[in-house]
Amino acid sequence: ANDGLVSTASLMIGVAAAGKTDFLVTAGLAGISAGAMSMAVGEYVSVRSQNDIEESDRLLEIQHLAIDPDGELQELKQIYVDRGLTPELAEQVANAMHENDALTAHLRDELGQHPHTKARPIQAAIASAASFTLGGVIPFLGAFAPTLGAKAWSIVGFTLVGLLFTGILSARTAGSKVLKPTIRVMLGGCAGMAITAGIGQLAHISGI
């Protein structure tokens, strides 16, 4: 959502500073659409790669269990010892795990793979695109102000409100103090808008 806010607002401010007000709404829509698709594709590829790594690890663990089951049993025992169990209890637990489902035990306790944390690329892609779009819509509303000056300030105003909200929400979600993370988010957004406004102004002056 923060990416959607900053990139869309910066794009539209840059266009407004260049004096291309006729294209402001189009630029906003294009920025939201392109950004959402970029986020979705990037997230899908990233999470899908994580799926591939997990599957590769699973196949490798199957091979290890087939080739050296005793060595894998000792490896699992050592994992439990490192977590605080006595060697005797660790051996009992490892034996029980191997008798029940050795592969699942190794995937969980050796590699940290859990069914409830399995990477879901399509879900991640949809969530990223939706969040980006939600963030991008907020500054886009400023494009419907009646005059150029009003449009620019409306975009900035809507964006600051959105940044304030996302800063507070991210801080609350992380369980940290609200002030510093929120200020950091807002300053970053302001810097992005200021830089693109400067570039747009240079384009306007040079007649690009």
C-alpha positions in Angstrom: 0.0 0.0 0.0 2.9 2.4 0.8 4.4 1.6 -2.6 1.1 2.4 -4.3 0.8 5.6 -2.4 4.3 6.9 -3.0 4.8 5.8 -6.6 1.3 7.0 -7.8 1.5 10.3 -6.0 5.1 10.9 -7.2 4.1 10.1 -10.8 1.1 12.4 -10.7 2.9 15.2 -9.0 5.7 14.9 -11.6 3.1 15.1 -14.4 1.4 18.1 -12.8 4.7 19.9 -12.3 5.4 19.3 -16.0 2.2 21.1 -16.9 0.6 18.0 -18.5 -2.7 18.3 -16.7 -4.6 16.8 -19.6 -2.8 13.5 -18.9 -3.0 13.6 -15.1 -5.9 11.1 -14.8 -4.5 8.9 -17.5 -1.1 8.9 -15.8 -2.6 8.1 -12.5 -4.6 5.1 -13.9 -1.5 3.9 -15.8 0.7 4.2 -12.8 -1.8 2.2 -10.6 -2.3 -0.5 -13.2 1.4 -0.9 -14.1 2.5 -0.8 -10.5 -0.2 -3.3 -9.4 0.8 -5.7 -12.2 4.5 -5.3 -11.5 3.9 -6.0 -7.8 1.8 -9.1 -8.6 4.2 -10.5 -11.1 7.2 -9.8 -8.8 5.6 -11.3 -5.8 4.4 -14.4 -7.7 7.9 -15.0 -9.1 9.5 -14.5 -5.7 7.1 -16.8 -3.8 7.1 -19.3 -6.6 10.9 -19.5 -6.3 10.4 -20.2 -2.6 8.1 -23.1 -3.6 10.8 -24.5 -5.9 13.4 -24.3 -3.1 11.1 -26.0 -0.7 10.3 -28.8 -3.2 14.0 -29.2 -4.0 14.8 -29.5 -0.3 12.0 -32.1 0.1 13.4 -34.3 -2.7 16.9 -34.0 -1.3 15.7 -35.1 2.1 13.9 -38.1 0.6 17.2 -39.1 -1.0 19.1 -38.7 2.3 16.6 -40.8 4.2 16.8 -43.5 1.5 20.7 -43.5 1.4 21.5 -43.0 5.1 18.5 -43.4 7.5 20.7 -44.0 10.5 22.7 -40.8 9.8 19.5 -38.9 9.4 18.2 -40.3 12.7 21.3 -39.1 14.5 21.0 -35.7 12.8 17.4 -35.4 14.1 18.5 -36.5 17.6 21.2 -33.8 17.6 18.6 -31.2 16.7 16.5 -32.1 19.7 19.6 -32.1 22.0 20.5 -28.6 20.7 17.0 -27.5 21.6 17.5 -28.6 25.2 16.5 -32.2 25.5 18.7 -34.8 27.2 20.5 -37.2 24.8 18.3 -40.0 26.1 15.0 -38.2 25.6 16.2 -36.8 22.3 16.9 -40.3 21.1 13.4 -41.5 22.1 11.8 -38.5 20.4 13.8 -39.0 17.2 13.0 -42.7 17.1 9.3 -42.0 17.6 9.4 -39.4 14.8 11.2 -41.7 12.4 8.8 -44.5 13.1 5.8 -42.2 12.5 6.8 -40.0 9.6 10.5 -39.4 9.1 10.2 -37.1 6.1 7.7 -34.8 7.8 9.9 -34.7 11.0 13.0 -33.6 9.0 11.1 -31.1 6.9 9.7 -29.5 10.0 12.5 -29.7 12.5 15.6 -29.6 10.3 14.4 -27.4 7.4 11.6 -25.4 9.1 8.9 -26.3 6.6 5.4 -26.3 8.0 2.1 -26.8 6.1 0.6 -23.6 7.5 3.6 -21.5 6.4 3.9 -22.9 2.9 4.4 -20.2 0.3 1.3 -19.5 -1.8 2.3 -17.6 -4.9 -1.1 -16.8 -6.3 -2.4 -15.6 -3.0 0.7 -13.4 -2.5 0.4 -11.9 -6.0 -3.3 -11.0 -5.5 -2.6 -9.5 -2.0 0.3 -7.4 -3.4 -1.7 -6.1 -6.4 -4.7 -5.3 -4.2 -2.7 -3.5 -1.6 -0.8 -1.5 -4.2 -4.1 -0.6 -5.9 -5.7 0.5 -2.6 -2.7 2.7 -1.8 -2.6 4.1 -5.3 -6.3 5.1 -5.3 -5.8 7.5 -2.4 -3.6 10.1 -4.2 -5.5 9.4 -7.5 -8.5 11.1 -5.9 -6.7 14.4 -5.9 -6.7 14.4 -9.7 -10.4 15.4 -9.7 -9.8 18.8 -8.0 -11.0 21.7 -10.2 -7.7 23.6 -10.9 -4.1 22.7 -11.4 -3.0 24.1 -8.1 -5.8 22.4 -6.3 -5.0 19.1 -8.1 -1.4 19.2 -6.9 -2.2 20.1 -3.4 -5.1 17.6 -3.2 -2.7 14.8 -4.4 -0.2 15.8 -1.7 -2.9 16.1 0.9 -4.5 12.7 0.2 -1.1 11.1 0.0 -0.1 12.5 3.4 -3.2 11.2 5.0 -2.6 7.8 3.4 1.0 7.7 4.5 -0.1 8.7 8.0 -2.5 5.8 8.1 -0.1 3.2 6.6 2.7 4.4 9.0 0.4 3.9 12.0 -0.9 0.6 10.8 2.5 -0.8 10.1 3.8 0.3 13.5 0.8 -1.2 15.3 1.2 -4.4 13.3 4.9 -4.7 14.2 4.1 -3.9 17.9 6.5 -0.9 17.9 6.1 2.7 18.9 4.0 4.7 16.4 5.8 8.0 16.1 9.2 7.2 14.6 8.0 4.6 12.0 5.2 7.0 10.9 7.5 10.0 10.6 9.9 7.8 8.6 7.1 6.7 6.2 5.9 10.2 5.7 9.3 11.7 5.1 10.1 9.0 2.6 6.8 9.7 0.7 7.5 13.5 0.8 11.0 13.0 -0.6 9.6 10.9 -3.4 7.0 13.5 -4.3 9.5 16.4 -4.1 12.1 14.7 -6.3 9.6 13.8 -9.1 8.1 17.3 -8.8 11.5 18.7 -9.4 12.0 16.5 -12.4 8.6 17.4 -13.8 9.4 21.1 -13.4 12.7 20.7 -15.3 10.8 18.9 -18.0 8.3 21.7 -18.1 11.0 24.4 -18.3 12.8 22.5 -21.1 9.6 22.0 -23.0 9.8 18.2 -23.0 
